[in-house]
Every structure is written in C-alpha cells, then in structure tokens.
Amino acid sequence: MGYKLYDGNLNTLSDSSKTVINTINQYSFCVAERDEEFKMALKNSDVLLPDGVGIVVAVKSVTGYDLKKISGADLHENLLKRLNKNKGRCFYMGSNPNTLSKITKRLAAEYPDITCRTYSPPYKANFTDAENAEIVDTINAFKPDVLFVGIMGTGTQGRDRCKIYLLYRRSIRFLRRNGDKAIAVLDRPRAGMVRAFM
C-alpha cells in the first residue's frame, strides 16, 4: 500500500514533541489514489492510524500481518483523558458552529480540566491564502497542546485540510513553558473524531 501504519498502543504515543496524526480507512485510501496532495499528507503524517476494517483486511491479505484497527474515536478519547489529567488545552478546527458548540459543552461536562477553543471555517469550495493564514494565526494565538482538524469530505476542503497540515508542519508554533510541543490530529468528522463526541 505504501503507507507506514501505526501498530502500537495509543498510550505510548509521545506528547513531548510536535506530532501529526492522521487516520486512513478504505475511503480515504481510494481518494488518496486519485489525489496526490492528499496522499502525501497521509504519507507524511508522523503517525498514521489504520482506522477502518478495509485497511486491516487489505494489510492481512497482502502481507499476512494481523494489524489491529485503531479508530479516530479511540485516539480522541485517549488524548482527551491525557489533556484532562494534565489540565491541557485543545483546539477544534473544522465542522459547523452547532457541532463545535456541542463538543465544547460535552468537553466541559466530561473533561472539566481541559481548556478548549474552536474555529468554524466558512463553507466554500476553496480557502484563500488569507483565510488559511487566519486559521493558523487563530490556532497559534490559543497555543493548544492538541489540535483536532476535522473538515467534512476529502474534495476541495480536503485539499485545504492538507494545506492546513502543511502550514502546521512548517509554521505553527505552540509556545509552551516546557518547549515547542503539540499533537495535531487530522481526521474527517465521520471517522469518529468529532461525531463520536457530540
């Protein structure tokens, strides 16, 4: 398949340096085969989770290896527990204001020691460079420990998600007392990163 899939325990993921985590399922694999920019974003992730039975079955049929499925929802819960324990900060970029409001309310109830901010980008075919820069500036101003990026679909907004990924890799700085660290998670809400938490 050409992807390096994570096969470890979520609890062993380091939070001491900037880490970009993405998920891949059979749908995103097919989209990536037609969209080189999206494919490169997946391949360049620090951690790529096998979030789909189709991916797990494909790996087993091609290599014989018994890979374990790790869902975006599992990762989301794992990171929220860590953040709550450490009184951390998270930022949700993507989705609509109604969904983000539900997430914020649920976070306050279930993970009261997390400080959270959200940003709902305009729904349009493409973001301008200025809009992408505004998103990055908004994230930087908050200085999250974890950034959740969830934009519906993998068409033109998916490509813009890749641009945010590239901007994150190149220019987003999280200035924390203990250094430059954050975890970015890029995922589609339907894969569980947002929807499972509404």
Protein Blocks (a to p, Z undefined) as FASTA:
>chain_A
ZZacdfbdfklpcckbccddddddfklmmmmmmmmklmmmmmmpmbdcdebfklmmmmmm
mnopacddddfklmmmmmmmmmmmnopadddeedjfklmmmmmmmmmmmmmmbccddddd
dddfbdcfklmmmmmmmmmmnopabdcdddehjblmmmmmmmmmmmmmmmpccddfkbcc
dddddddfklopmmmmZZ
